[in-house]
Amino acid sequence: MNIHEYQGKSILKSFGVSIQEGIIADTPEQAVEAAKELKAKYNSDWVVVKAQIHAGGRGKGGGVKLAKNLDEVKEKATAILGMQLITPQTSATGKKVNKVLITQDVYYPGASETKEFYMSVLLDRAKGRNAIIYSTEGGMDIESVAEHTPEKIWKEEIDPRVGLQAFQSRKIAFNLGLSGNAFKEMVKFVAALYKAYDSIDASMFEINPVLKTSDDKIIAVDSKVSFDDNGLFRHKDFEAMRDETEEDPIDVEARKAELNYVKLDGNVGCMVNGAGLAMATMDIIKLSGGEPANFLDVGGTANAERVEKAFRIILRDKNVKAILVNIFGGIVRCDRVAQGIVDAYKNMGTISIPIIVRLQGTNAEAAKKIIDESGLKVYSAIEFHEAASLVNKLLK
């Protein structure tokens, strides 16, 4: 689960991470009031108006603007709110901006004395350890830095038995070329950042940029925070931060139906129980000449209601030209699944694309009979190769 910058910063601040302070606004009028509040607190007329969407590169799309007075705050907030913001990390249609974050300007005075860094915390899956990735080239696309100047990116692995050690925080500050008070501030920043990451079941923290201010403070100017969905049951307060308007409506519907769904770019929808079987099904679709349109695991309770919801989600993808249902009946009886498929088909009315059903396991023969005698445009198969052949035939 992703959250907005302002939400991520609030979490970081609660763990002692220094941040660029800001106030969220839904309207230009609220943006002006926020700017007044920041001016009273920090004695500066200048603020930054930042679009709040789940994507990086907002500045490149015109979603981050410096405002030097209250009139400019209203003008720039009006321009950004409601816009379809297109960045390198959005689709071609972009994302609608519903909120802006009005933040203090942390670069002036003394902008020439500031320095931007990059820092992220994430899991290195190959080694099974958390890692801190950092670079002196902050404010830039880290992918570009990795491609052109990989020597400017460092990685610090964290031993899970002892956690982040003080010498590692000092090493990071040293590699970033800091000294004096800025060095001490970076050591504290790294320790607090890692504590926050480790405490909330995050899957990634990315701070770009981390700023050394003109008076040698170290602060998070931006924040991208992603949660591990599997750990959200322990963090109901963070789960409440979910913004469904930022997510694909199909993903939202699948999550509410407790279906494991990932949309792909192919033409054959697949409905399977079990992740391993789902991967094998996607392979067989490709071998048959098709391309999987999704990963959809209905789990071990594939009853009629669950099957119908899965069908509806698959059919929302206009690229789907056929559906392959591949269910292994262990605890779930195949005949009940077959009846659920028939009932779902009837409840949904006319389905114009062919459906291939492979049911194997408990009561598979009875299931095939139910499908064959239903009179519906549903094709049954027992063996994997039969299902593959039917997919190939029907696509042609």
N, C-alpha and C positions, 0 to 999 in steps of 0.2 A: 504494500500500500504506500502510495506517495502522498505527501502533504505539501502545503504551500510554504513559501519562504518565511512568512511571518510566523507560521505555526512552528516551523523548525527552529527558528531563532528563540522562540519562547521556551522550547525544551532545552536548548543549549544554555540559555541564561539560567534556568533552574538548576543546572549542574555547575554553575560558576564560570561558564565560558563568556568572555567579553564579546558583546555584539554591537553592531550598528543599530542604535535605538530607532524605533519607528512606531507609527500608529496606522492601523488599517482603516480604509474608507471605502464606502460603497457608492458615494455620490461626490460630485465636485465640491458641493458645499461642505460635506464632511472633510474633504481633503484640505480645504482652506482652514477649517477649525483645527485640524491636526497640525497644520503648519504653524498656526499661531501658538499652539501648545508647545511645540518643539522650539520655536523661537524664544518663548519665555524661559524655557529650561536651559537652552544651550546658547542663547544670545547670538543667534545667527539668522539672517534673513534667508539664507540659501537652504533649500531642501532638495531631496531627490524623489521623484514620482516613479514608482516601480510597479509595473503590471504583475499581477499574481496569477500565474498559470503554471501547470505542471510541465515545464519545459525550460531548458537552458537556452542561452543565446538571445535573451529577450531584448538586450540592447541593440543587437543587429537588426531586429525587426521594428525598432522604434518604440519598444515597450519600457524603456528606462530613460527618463528625461530630467535634467537639472533645471530647477526653477529658482530664480533669483529674487522673486518677490511674490506677494500673495496673488496678484493678478496672473502671473505666470503659472502659479500653482493651479488656479482654477482653469486656465486655458489648457494646460497640459493634461490635467486630470480628465477634463471633458473630452479631449482627443483620444486618450487611451481607454477610458471606460467604454465598453461596448464594442470596441474594435475587434476584428478577427486578426489576432496577432500571429504572424507566420515567422517561425524561426527555423534554424537548421535542424531542430529536434521535433518539429511538428509536421503534420501532413501538409499537403499543398493548400488545403482549405484553412489551416491554422486553427487557433483556439480563441473562443470569445473571452474577453477580459471582463470579469464581473466585479473585481476588487482591485484597488491599488494600495500599495504600502507607501506612506509618506515617511521618509527617513531623514535623519540628521545628515548634513554634509560633513563627512569625516576627512575630506582631503584638504580643505582649506581652513586656516592659512597654512602656508608651508608645503604646498603640493609637491614641490621639487624634492622635499625631504622624505616623502612617503615611499613605500616599497610594497609591491603586491606579490603574494605567494599563493601557491596551490597546495591544498591538503585534502586528503580523503581517507576514510577508514572503511575497510570492507573485508570480506572473508576471502582468503586465498584458498579456493576449493582444491587445488592440486596438492597443497601441503596441509590442509586442515587447520590453518592458523589464521587469526586476524592479522591484518597488515595495515600499516600507515603508509600511504603513497604521498610524496610531497615533492615540490619543485620550486625553484626560484622564479619560474615563469608563470606567475599568477595572472589572472585576468584574460588568459588565452585559452583556446580549445586544447585540452590536455592531449587529445588524439594527435593534433598537429605537432605539439611539442615532442611527443613520443616518436613520431615519424621522422621529424627533421633533426631534432637535437636530443636523442634519448639519454645522452650522458647528463642531462640536466634534470633527470627524474630519479629520485631515490625511493627505496622501499625498506621499511623497517618491520620485520616480522615479530609478532608477539607470542611468546611461549605461553600456552594456556594454563600451564601449571603454576606460573608465578605472576602472570599479567604483565602490564607495561611497567618497566623498571625506570628509575630516575635517570640512569645513565643513558637510556635510549632517548628520553626527552631532551637531554642535553646534547646528544649526538645530532638530533634533528635540528636544533637551534644552531649548532655549529655549522652543519652542512649548508644551512640557509644563509650563512655569512653574517650572523648577528653577533653583537657584543654589548657589553654594558647592561643597561636596564632593559633594552629590547630583548636581549638574550634571556634574561630572567623571566620576562613576561611571556616569551614563547614557550619556555619550559612549563610554566603554569598552564598556558593555553592548551598545549598538547595533552597534558595529564587530565585536564578537565574534559577535553573533547573525547578522549578515549573512554573515560569513565561514563560519560553520557551514552556513547555508542554501546558499551558493554552492558549497561543497566536496562536498556529499553527494548531489547530484542530487535535492534535495527539490522537491516541487511546492508545498508550503505549510508555513510555521511560524506557529503562533498561540500567543501567550503572553497569557493573560488570567486573572488579572492579572499585570502587572509591578508589583512592590511597591517603594516607597521606604520603608525601615524607619525606626524612630524615631532610629537613629544614622546616617541618610543613606546607607545601602547600597542598591543597586539589585539586586533578585533576581527570578528567574522562579519564581513560586509554582505555576504550572501550565504544561503544555506540550502542544500538539497538533502532531504532526509527520506529514506525509504525504509519501511518496516517489513519484517518477515511476517507474512500473513499467518503463519502457523503459530506465532507467539502472541497474536493480538488478544487471545482470550485472557491473557494475564494483564492486559493494558486497555481496559474498556474506555478509559479517559482519552487515550490516543486514538482508539478506533472511532470515537465520536468526531475526530477531525477529518474523517473521510469526506471528500467533496465529489459526489457522484456525477456532478455536471462536467467534471474533468475526465471522466472515464467513458469508455465505449458503452453505449446502452446495452449491447448484447452481453458484455462482460458483467454488467451490473445485474441483469436478469439471471444469468447463469449462477452468479454467486448467491443470489437470493434463493435460487432453487437448489443450492448446495451441490452444484455440478462443477466438475473440474473441466474448464473449457478454455481453449486457446485458439483464437482465429488465425487461419493461415490463408494463403493466396491461391489455393487450388480449386478444383471443380467437383471433387467427390467428398461429400460430408460423411463422417464416420461417428458411430455411436458404439462404445465398447465399455465393458466392465473390467477395470484393472489397467494400471498404467503400462505394464509390460505388454499385455495383449494389444493395447492401443498403439504402442510403438510398432509392434509387428504388423498390425492392420495398416498403418500408414505405409510401411514398407511394401506390403502386398498391393496396395493401391498404385504405388509408383511402378512396381514391376508389371502391373496390368496395363500400363500406359496412361494412367490418370495421375492427378496430383491431389494430395489430401487438402481439403478445405478447412479442416479444423482438427484439433485434438479434443475429444470429449469423452470423459470417463464418468459413467453414471454411478459407479461404485457397486457395492454388493447388494443394494436394495432396489433393483430395477423393477419396480412395480408399474402399473399402468399409468398412474399420475406422473411419475418421474420420467417415464418413456415419452409421454405426450409433451412434457415441458422440453425435453431434449430435442424432440422433433421440431417444435416451434422455434427453438433457438437456431438450429441448423438451417431451417428454411428461411430465416431472415436474411441469410447470405444469398444474394441474387446470383452469385457465380456458381452455386451448387447445381450440378446437372444430374447427380445420382447420389443416393445415400446407401452406405454399407453399414448394416447393423451386425456386429460380431460379438456375441455373448457366450461366455463359458458358464454353464450352469453347474455350480457346486452347491453352495447353500441355497442359491436361487434356482428354482425349478424352471427348466426351459419352457414347459408348456404354459406356465403362468406369464412368462415374459412374452411368449407368442400371443397369448390372449390380450396382453396389455398393448402389444403393437397393433393388433387388429382393432381393439377398442379405440386407441388413440387415432388411428387412421380414419375411423368412422366419425369420431368427434370433431376432427379437424376439417371434415368435408373433403373436397377434391384436392388431391395432391398430384400435380402434373408430372413430376419426375419419378423415375423408377426407384424402387427400394429393394435392395438385396439383403436378405436376412440369413445369417449363419448362426445357428444355435447348436451348441455342442455340450454334451454333459448329461446331467440328470434329466430324464424324460425328453431327450432330443427328438426321438422318433415321433412322439405324440405332438411335439411342437411343430415339426415339419408338416404333419397332417393338418393342424389347425391353420397354418399359413396357406397350404395348398388348397384347402377347401373354403377359404374365406371369400373367394371370388373377387378379391381386390388385386390391384396392380402391384403385388408384392411377390418377389422371387425368392425361393428358399434354397439353401445349400447346406450340406453337411460338412464337406471337407473344405479346407482353406483354398485349394486350387480351384474348386468349383466356384467359390465366391469370386476369386480373381478373374476367372474366365467370364463370369456373368458381368462383372464390372467392365471388362474390356469390350464385350459384345454390345452392351447397352450404351456405352459411350459412343460407339461407332454408329 
